[in-house]
Amino acid sequence: TSTSFERHQLRSWYFNSSLESRPPPPPAPSSSPRPSSGVIAGAAAGATMFLVLLFAAAAALLVRRRRRQNIMEMEEDYTDSEDEGEPMTEIEMGTGPRRFPYHELVGATKNFTAEEKLGQGGFGAVYRGYLREPAGLAVAIKRLESSMQGKKEYKSEIKVISRLRHRNLVRLIGWCHGRDQELMLVYELMPNRSLDIHLHGKGTFLTWPMRMKILLELGSALLYLHEEWEQCVLHRDIKPSNVMLDESFGAKLGDFGLARLVDHAAGMQTMTAVSGTPGYLDPECVCTGRASAESDMYSFGVVLLEVACGRRPMSIIAADQDQHKNGGVFRLVEWAWELYGRGAILEAADERLNGSYNTVEVERVMVVGLWCAHPNPAARPSIRTAMATLQPKVNQACCELPVLPSKMPMPMYAPLSPPLTSGNVAGVSSSSSSTVQSLALTDVVGMSSMSTSTTSSKTSSSLLKHHHT
C-alpha cells in the first residue's frame, strides 16, 4: 500500500442552514438629496444682503460724487479771479491750515455766545473758542459777514496768510465755509488781544520798553512781508487794532483781509476800490488808487507816532479847542510835524509815560514815523532802512536820523483814477466813525487838488533838507 494512492471526485454539493438570512441593503440613490428649508433661507438672506450692499455702495458713490461736485462749484464761487484763479482746495493738500466742520466751531464757541465774543471788526465778529483736537487748544474764530466784501477778505486771508511763516505774524489754524453757512477763520488766540486796547482802552499800561519792543517786532513782520518772502505782500491795513499781543506782549501782525501779492519788480498795484482805515490810509491810495510798499510804510509811520505819542491819528476836537483851524479835526502827523519844525518833538511824547523813557529812542521813533508818513511817497524809506534807523548799530552812518523839512511838504503826485465817489470808497474800514471817515476823505481830496494845481516839483533829496524859519 505504500505505493498505492486513491483518487476521489466530488460530483455535487448541497448545503442547508437553519440560520435566518438578512435582507439585502437598499440600493444607493441615483440623485443628490433634496436641500433642507434652512439652507434655502440662508441663501435667500445672503442674496438679499448682497443686493442691499450693492445698492448702498452705489448710493454712497453717487452722494460722494454729488458732494464733490458741490464742493468744486463752491470752490469756484470762492476762487479769487484776481489771483490767477487758484482754488482753495490746493491749500488743503499742504501741512498748514486745515478745514473745520461747521458744527465743531459752533461747539468750540458754545454756539457763539456773547460771553465768548472778543470784539467786532469791520466785516465780522471775533469769538474765543476751544478746539477738541488738539484737545483744549484756545483759538480766536473770526465770523465774517456773507457780503461781497466779506467774501473778498475771506479769500484774501486764506490765500495770503496760509502761505506765510514768521514769528511776528498771527498764525492761521484753519477755516470753514459752506454754501449756506457763514465764513469763518480760525487763528491762534492772542491772550493780550490788540495793541489798540492797551493804548486807548482799558488795557495794561505799556511802558516805553514794552512799546519799543512792540514797534520793532511789528517792523520785523513788515520787513518779512515786503522784502524777505518770495513775493512782496502789501498788507494795506496796518494799524494798532491789527497788531495782536501774546502772553508776553510780543507783537504779531494779523488781519490780511485786504492784503495783496505783487512781484518785487512791480512794486505797485492799482486797486479797483479804496481799502483801508482813515488816519492810517495813505492819501495817495485815495487819490490815485495805487497801493504799494510805500503806502504800507505810511501806515507804519502813523503807528510809530501813535505809540510814541499815545494819541489816535485822527480825532474830533471841540471848536473852542481848534488851534489849527482845519475843521475841528486833530491830525497826528500834522501836529507832530509842527512840533518837529519848532525843535520840540519830545513835547509830543505820551504824557502818561511821565518822562520815564529813553529820550534818544523816543525822538528816533517819532522822526522815523514822520519820515515814513512823508506826503511824498518817493521820500519815504524802505522798511529795511527804517528798521536800521530805529535800532542803529555802531559805525552805521547810513542809519543817522534824516533831516526833514521844518514844514510839512505838500503831496507830489497826480491822480490816475476817476474822481472819488461814494461807490469806490466802500472798502474803507468801518472801525472809525462815519464822521471821521468823511472828514478824512474830504481832506485827502483837498490835498490832491492842491497838489495837482502846483506846477513846481522837488526831488526826494530836496524834501529831506531842513529849512528853519
C-alpha positions in Angstrom: 0.0 0.0 0.0 2.9 2.3 0.3 2.9 2.9 -3.4 -0.8 2.9 -4.0 -3.0 6.1 -4.0 -6.7 6.7 -4.2 -8.4 9.5 -6.1 -11.9 10.8 -5.2 -14.1 13.0 -7.3 -16.9 15.2 -5.9 -19.9 15.1 -8.2 -22.3 17.5 -6.4 -22.7 19.8 -3.4 -25.6 20.9 -1.2 -25.7 23.0 1.9 -28.7 23.7 4.1 -28.6 26.1 7.1 -31.1 26.6 9.9 -30.0 30.3 10.4 -32.3 33.2 9.2 -30.8 35.2 6.3 -30.5 39.1 6.4 -32.3 41.2 3.7 -30.0 42.8 1.2 -29.2 46.6 1.8 -31.3 49.2 -0.1 -29.8 50.3 -3.4 -27.8 53.6 -3.4 -29.8 56.7 -4.5 -29.3 57.7 -8.1 -29.7 61.6 -7.5 -28.5 64.2 -4.8 -30.5 64.8 -1.7 -33.2 67.5 -1.6 -32.0 70.7 0.2 -33.4 71.5 3.5 -35.5 74.6 4.2 -32.7 76.2 6.4 -30.3 76.1 3.5 -32.8 77.8 1.2 -33.5 80.6 3.8 -29.7 81.3 4.3 -29.1 81.5 0.6 -32.0 83.9 0.1 -30.8 86.1 3.0 -27.3 86.2 1.6 -28.6 87.3 -1.8 -30.7 89.9 -0.3 -27.8 91.3 1.8 -25.6 91.4 -1.3 -28.2 93.4 -3.2 -28.6 95.8 -0.3 -24.9 96.3 0.0 -24.7 96.8 -3.7 -27.4 99.5 -3.7 -25.9 101.1 -0.6 -22.4 101.3 -2.3 -23.9 102.8 -5.4 -25.9 105.4 -3.4 -22.8 106.3 -1.4 -20.8 106.7 -4.5 -23.5 108.9 -6.0 -23.7 111.1 -2.9 -19.9 111.4 -2.7 -19.7 112.4 -6.4 -22.5 114.9 -5.9 -20.9 116.3 -2.8 -17.6 116.6 -4.6 -19.3 118.4 -7.4 -20.9 120.8 -5.0 -17.6 121.4 -3.3 -16.0 122.2 -6.7 -18.8 124.6 -7.5 -18.4 126.2 -4.1 -14.7 126.5 -4.5 -15.2 128.2 -7.9 -17.5 130.6 -6.1 -14.7 131.4 -3.6 -11.9 131.5 -6.2 -10.3 134.9 -6.5 -10.1 135.8 -10.1 -7.5 138.4 -9.3 -5.1 135.8 -8.0 -5.0 133.6 -11.1 -8.0 131.5 -10.0 -6.2 129.1 -7.7 -8.9 127.1 -5.8 -8.6 126.9 -2.0 -8.6 123.2 -2.1 -4.9 123.3 -3.0 -4.3 124.7 0.5 -5.8 121.5 2.0 -3.1 119.4 0.4 -0.4 121.2 2.4 0.6 120.9 6.1 -0.7 124.3 7.1 -4.2 125.4 7.9 -7.0 122.9 7.8 -10.7 123.0 7.1 -13.0 122.7 10.1 -16.6 121.4 10.0 -19.2 124.0 11.0 -20.5 122.0 14.0 -17.1 121.8 15.5 -16.7 125.6 15.6 -20.2 126.0 16.9 -19.3 123.7 19.8 -16.0 125.4 20.4 -17.6 128.8 20.9 -20.7 127.5 22.8 -22.9 128.4 19.9 -21.2 131.8 19.6 -22.4 133.0 23.0 -22.0 136.7 24.0 -19.5 135.8 26.8 -17.1 134.3 24.2 -17.2 137.4 22.0 -13.8 139.2 21.9 -14.6 142.1 19.6 -16.3 143.4 16.5 -14.4 144.2 13.3 -15.4 146.0 10.1 -16.7 142.8 8.4 -17.4 140.4 11.3 -17.1 139.5 15.0 -14.3 137.5 16.7 -15.0 134.8 19.3 -12.9 132.8 21.7 -13.1 129.0 21.3 -11.6 125.8 22.4 -10.9 123.0 19.9 -11.4 119.3 20.6 -8.3 118.5 18.5 -5.7 119.4 19.6 -7.5 119.0 22.9 -8.4 122.3 24.6 -6.4 124.5 22.1 -7.6 128.1 22.6 -8.3 129.9 19.3 -9.9 133.1 18.0 -12.7 132.5 15.5 -13.5 135.3 13.1 -17.0 135.2 11.9 -17.2 137.1 8.6 -20.3 138.6 7.0 -21.5 136.9 3.8 -21.3 140.1 1.9 -19.2 140.6 -1.2 -16.5 142.5 0.8 -16.6 139.8 3.4 -16.0 137.1 0.8 -13.1 139.1 -0.7 -11.5 139.4 2.7 -12.1 135.7 3.4 -10.4 134.6 0.2 -7.5 137.0 0.6 -6.9 136.0 4.2 -6.7 132.3 3.3 -4.7 132.7 0.1 -2.1 135.1 1.7 -1.5 134.3 5.3 -1.8 130.5 4.9 1.5 130.6 2.9 3.4 132.9 5.3 5.6 131.7 8.2 7.0 134.3 10.6 7.2 134.6 14.4 5.6 138.1 14.2 2.6 137.1 12.1 -0.6 135.7 13.6 -0.9 132.0 12.6 -4.0 130.9 10.7 -5.0 127.5 12.0 -8.0 126.8 9.7 -11.2 128.0 8.1 -14.8 126.9 7.5 -17.2 127.8 4.7 -20.2 126.3 3.1 -22.8 127.3 0.5 -25.5 128.1 3.2 -23.1 128.7 6.1 -21.1 131.6 7.3 -17.4 132.3 6.5 -15.1 131.7 9.5 -11.4 131.9 10.0 -9.6 130.2 13.0 -6.5 131.8 14.4 -4.2 131.2 17.3 -5.6 133.1 20.3 -3.6 136.1 21.4 -4.2 136.4 25.2 -3.5 140.2 25.4 -5.6 141.0 22.4 -4.7 144.1 20.3 -2.3 147.0 20.8 -5.2 149.4 20.4 -6.9 148.2 23.6 -3.8 148.9 25.7 -3.1 152.3 24.0 -6.6 153.7 24.1 -8.8 151.3 26.1 -8.9 149.7 29.5 -5.8 147.5 29.0 -2.4 147.2 30.6 -0.3 150.4 30.7 2.5 150.0 28.3 5.9 151.2 29.5 8.3 152.6 27.0 10.5 149.4 26.8 7.3 147.4 26.1 6.3 149.9 23.3 9.7 149.9 21.7 9.7 146.1 21.7 6.3 146.0 20.0 7.3 148.5 17.3 10.5 146.6 16.5 8.6 143.3 16.2 6.0 145.0 14.0 8.8 146.3 11.8 10.3 142.8 11.6 6.9 141.4 10.4 6.7 144.2 7.7 10.3 143.5 6.6 9.4 139.9 6.0 6.3 140.8 4.0 8.0 143.4 1.9 11.4 142.0 1.2 12.1 138.6 2.7 9.3 136.5 1.2 9.2 135.2 -2.4 6.7 138.0 -3.3 6.0 141.4 -1.9 3.0 141.3 0.4 1.1 144.5 0.7 -0.9 144.4 3.9 -2.9 147.6 3.3 -4.4 147.9 6.7 -1.6 148.3 9.3 -3.0 149.8 12.5 -2.9 149.1 16.3 -6.1 147.1 16.2 -4.4 144.6 13.8 -1.3 144.3 15.9 -2.0 141.4 18.3 -0.1 140.8 21.6 0.8 137.4 23.0 1.2 136.4 26.7 4.5 138.2 26.9 3.2 141.3 25.0 5.1 140.2 21.9 3.6 141.7 18.7 2.1 139.7 15.8 0.6 141.4 12.8 -2.8 140.0 11.7 -5.9 140.6 9.6 -4.7 140.0 6.0 -8.2 140.5 4.5 -7.0 143.4 2.4 -3.6 142.1 1.6 -2.4 141.6 -2.0 0.6 139.8 -3.5 2.8 141.6 -6.1 6.1 140.8 -7.6 9.1 142.5 -6.2 9.8 144.1 -9.5 6.3 145.5 -9.9 6.2 147.3 -6.5 2.8 148.7 -7.1 -0.8 147.5 -7.8 -3.8 149.5 -8.9 -6.9 148.8 -6.9 -10.5 148.9 -8.1 -11.7 150.4 -4.7 -10.2 152.3 -1.8 -9.5 150.0 1.1 -8.1 150.8 4.5 -8.8 152.8 7.6 -9.0 156.6 7.7 -6.0 158.1 9.5 -3.8 155.2 8.5 -4.6 155.2 4.8 -2.0 156.7 2.6 -3.6 159.8 0.8 -2.1 158.6 -2.4 -4.2 155.5 -2.3 -7.4 157.6 -2.1 -6.4 159.9 -4.9 -4.7 157.5 -7.3 -6.0 154.1 -6.4 -2.4 152.8 -6.2 -1.3 150.6 -3.4 2.4 150.0 -2.9 5.0 149.2 -0.2 5.3 153.0 0.3 1.6 153.1 1.2 2.3 150.4 3.9 5.2 152.5 5.1 2.8 155.5 5.5 0.6 153.3 7.8 3.7 152.1 9.7 4.8 155.7 10.3 1.4 156.6 11.7 1.6 153.7 14.1 5.1 154.7 15.2 3.8 158.2 16.0 0.6 156.8 17.7 2.6 154.5 20.0 5.1 157.2 21.0 2.5 160.0 21.4 -0.4 157.9 22.8 -2.9 159.7 20.6 -5.0 158.5 17.7 -4.1 159.6 14.2 -7.4 161.5 13.8 -10.0 162.7 16.3 -12.7 165.3 16.5 -11.9 168.3 18.6 -14.2 171.0 20.0 -14.4 174.3 18.2 -13.0 176.3 21.1 -10.0 173.9 21.2 -9.3 174.1 17.4 -5.8 175.6 17.2 -5.1 174.5 13.6 -8.3 175.9 12.0 -8.7 172.8 10.0 -12.4 172.0 10.6 -12.2 170.7 14.1 -10.2 167.5 13.2 -6.9 166.7 15.0 -4.4 165.1 12.7 -1.5 163.5 14.5 1.0 163.7 11.6 0.5 167.4 11.1 0.6 168.1 14.9 3.9 166.1 15.3 5.5 167.7 12.2 4.7 171.2 13.6 6.5 170.3 16.9 9.4 168.9 14.9 9.7 172.1 12.9 9.9 174.1 16.2 12.6 171.7 17.5 10.2 170.5 20.3 9.4 167.0 19.0 9.7 165.5 22.5 6.7 167.5 23.6 4.7 165.1 21.6 5.6 162.1 23.8 2.8 160.4 25.6 2.2 162.3 28.9 1.2 159.0 30.6 4.8 157.9 30.4 5.6 160.8 32.8 9.1 161.2 31.4 10.1 157.6 32.1 11.6 156.9 28.7 14.8 157.0 26.7 14.7 160.4 25.1 17.0 159.3 22.3 14.7 156.3 21.4 11.5 158.4 21.6 12.9 161.1 19.3 14.2 158.4 16.9 10.8 156.7 16.8 8.9 159.9 16.2 11.3 161.3 13.5 11.3 157.9 11.7 7.5 158.0 12.0 7.3 161.4 10.3 9.8 160.1 7.6 7.6 157.1 6.9 4.5 159.3 6.8 6.1 161.8 4.4 3.4 163.3 2.0 5.7 162.4 -1.0 5.8 158.6 -1.3 9.2 158.8 -3.1 10.7 160.4 0.0 9.7 157.6 2.4 12.3 155.0 3.5 12.0 151.3 2.8 11.2 149.1 5.8 14.8 147.9 5.9 16.1 151.4 6.1 13.5 152.4 8.7 14.4 149.4 10.9 18.1 150.1 10.6 17.4 153.6 11.7 15.2 152.6 14.6 17.9 150.3 16.0 21.3 151.7 14.8 24.5 149.8 15.3 27.9 151.2 15.9 29.6 152.8 12.9 26.5 152.8 10.8 26.5 156.2 9.2 23.6 155.3 6.9 21.3 154.9 9.9 21.5 158.5 11.1 18.3 160.3 11.6 17.0 162.1 8.4 16.7 165.9 8.3 13.1 166.6 7.4 11.6 170.0 6.2 10.5 172.2 9.1 7.1 172.5 7.5 5.1 169.5 6.3 5.5 169.4 2.5 2.6 169.1 0.1 2.0 165.8 -1.6 3.5 165.4 -5.1 1.5 163.0 -7.2 -1.2 163.3 -9.8 -4.4 161.3 -9.5 -4.7 158.5 -12.1 -8.1 157.2 -11.0 -11.6 158.6 -11.7 -12.8 161.2 -9.3 -13.6 159.9 -5.8 -17.3 158.8 -5.4 -19.3 157.0 -2.8 -19.1 153.8 -4.8 -15.3 153.4 -4.7 -14.7 154.1 -1.1 -16.9 151.2 0.1 -13.8 149.3 1.1 -12.8 151.7 3.8 -12.8 150.1 7.1 -15.8 150.8 9.3 -13.8 150.7 12.5 -13.7 154.6 12.6 -16.8 156.7 12.9 -18.5 157.9 9.7 -17.9 161.5 10.6 -14.1 160.9 10.8 -14.3 159.0 7.5 -16.0 161.8 5.6 -13.6 164.4 7.1 -10.6 162.2 6.2 -11.7 161.6 2.6 -12.5 165.3 2.2 -9.1 166.2 3.5 -7.2 163.9 1.1 -9.2 165.0 -1.8 -8.3 168.6 -1.0 -4.7 167.7 -0.7 -4.8 166.1 -4.1 -6.4 169.1 -5.8 -3.8 171.4 -4.2 -1.0 169.1 -5.4 -2.3 169.0 -9.0 -2.5 172.7 -9.2 1.1 173.1 -8.1 3.5 173.2 -11.0 6.7 173.2 -9.2 8.3 169.9 -8.2 11.1 168.8 -5.9 13.2 165.8 -5.8 13.3 163.3 -2.9 16.7 164.7 -1.7 15.4 168.3 -1.6 12.5 167.2 0.5 14.8 165.9 3.2 16.6 169.3 3.6 15.7 171.1 6.8 14.9 174.8 6.4 14.4 176.6 9.7 12.1 179.5 9.7 
